[in-house]
Amino acid sequence: MRNPLRICTENYDIHINDFKKSLKDLLEGKKYSSIAVLVDENTERDCLPLFLEMLGMEIPIIKISSGEIHKNINTCQFIWKQMMELGMGRHSLLLNLGGGVIGDMGGFCASTFKRGIDFIQIPTTLLSQVDASVGGKLGIDFMGIKNSIGVFNDPQTVCIDPIFLKTLPEREIRSGFAEIIKHALIKNENQWQEIREIKDLSQVDWHVFIADSVKIKRDIVQEDPFEKGLRKALNFGHTIGHGIESVFLEKPDFLLHGEAIAIGMICESFISNEIAGLSDKELNSISSYLLSIFGHQPLEKADFKAMISIMGNDKKNIGNKINFTVLNGIGKVSINETATKTLIIKSLEYYNGLAL
Amino acid sequence: MRNPLRICTENYDIHINDFKKSLKDLLEGKKYSSIAVLVDENTERDCLPLFLEMLGMEIPIIKISSGEIHKNINTCQFIWKQMMELGMGRHSLLLNLGGGVIGDMGGFCASTFKRGIDFIQIPTTLLSQVDASVGGKLGIDFMGIKNSIGVFNDPQTVCIDPIFLKTLPEREIRSGFAEIIKHALIKNENQWQEIREIKDLSQVDWHVFIADSVKIKRDIVQEDPFEKGLRKALNFGHTIGHGIESVFLEKPDFLLHGEAIAIGMICESFISNEIAGLSDKELNSISSYLLSIFGHQPLEKADFKAMISIMGNDKKNIGNKINFTVLNGIGKVSINETATKTLIIKSLEYYNGLAL
């Protein structure tokens, strides 16, 4: 099960499983003047030793503190400064070893250092392996708004090894699994049927699911690299999910991204059932499977208003309509649909009712 | 002499002279959700009233302090914050009204705000009209290194009106004129012959010279947008010129960019004469014309070492050779040539000797 797999995108390849040879070939071909690796304290401890062994050489590290809270312009300045002090220049390479924060911020720093140097993404969480590895979205949070400063840019290559997942808590795996489910729901009913067989996340051989999921995202992004249309399909579950995630940031029992998206997918499936032709049977199948994996997190009625207000601020809205991506059926999406606040509240109440 | 002129590049058009109609058409076609204009205290006073009259509408302004010293990440954060507070989003437009600092930094802020929004450059100095209006180089200074953080990105359009030049001190005009001379020297002997007729800068009708100069740069950049090869032709005069400019930054009688480049072109013409076939007659014609316009600024021998050290740090060097772009004749360049330190010193001494 460790055969190297390669997924091609327009501008770069994604290597899954044993990427040692592909990485070595790329480095030899490019003859970089210098190389550094960006890590946080977790990936330094859990992933770096294994990665350096694969790489077969010692390289300088740039180490930042983990967590979304550090995905900001101050950390960028620290990274740029380190790159300068290491003497990195236009012909240097930055390796980003970590989850979404490392990939987004490291990619942004590389894309803006000396007007852009090469970088390679080595995502180490399930979420970043299936989500951040395609699409070229890089950036940081600014003034409390997620990803509000950034660029679109592609890495030289992406190296995914499911071996890094062994270092993750099960909750992190489950969070990434939500994006795999989403990709199947919007584009591939067969994959959805396979996914539904998964009961115990600790027993999954992830590389096939990662590969299929990455291919779905690759196909969507390829048709719409700058998010002008079709790519909004990927927002399924994210309008409501993002509203829930933001409100829970203020609470002691915060939700991981995928946990919030799982709730968002249930609510938006309810909306899809009401306005877009998703059948009752499909809605029930989605809701019951997601509950079986993610459990149920009651939402407080008092928070509904704040959640909806955040949905209204999403940067993908034009004017004051709240945009949704809905399912016409499993594997079929419509973008640019809108829902009323009343219907959104109904969907949140539907989710709450599922616990009964 | 106020007929609109249009120069097309691969991704956008450059409008020279009366750009009112072109700008209006673009704004009507694009239906931006909001528009703001970036100015400094000089362009707010000297250029904004005229520009708003052309535009025919009132728009919010974002105002920063003028000068290269403010071209940094702190000012970017101020600009991004203002953009957020104005409610700007992906479908907004930023107009950059000013010289190189406004264009470089405003373009960078627009290119990174919400992963990139549209921007239009309205360069108001001769230097930025002929130099910064083509090529997509955007960015800021960081840790004392010029333009070390930035991106390559194109504006929606560039609007050049020589009328703004009337607000500039003659010294600024002369500085921009150095780049016009450079463009002719590297690519167009006929233009060089026309330029040599210019004796009094206050009597020049600039729009034709701007248009010809922009076309030269456009042709070079088009063949090499990311500065991998041919574009280095534009570095003529800049290796030594940049070393001189940096050393003079520490002195009370600092040099404007073009003034330093004029000296750099004389020195690098000397090197071209020694190693690349530029004839004695051509060297003399370049030196004597540049002296007639820029006068002579004696260089201190004690500074030569520092100047050469800065040349060695240029981000375009690979390894420790000092790269030069040299003239094989007027209108003909060779890139990737190298010169020894001895020869560089000889060229600085040649320049000093011209005062005798």
Interface residues (C-beta under 8 A of the other chain):
Chain A: S33 I73 Q77 W80 K81 M84 G89 R90 H91 S111 T112 F113 K114 R115 G116 K137 L138 G139 F142 M143 I145 N147 S148 I149 G150 V151 F152 F226 K315 K316 I318 G319
Chain B: S33 I73 Q77 W80 K81 M84 G89 R90 H91 S111 T112 F113 K114 R115 G116 K137 L138 G139 F142 M143 I145 N147 S148 I149 G150 V151 F152 F226 K315 K316 I318 G319
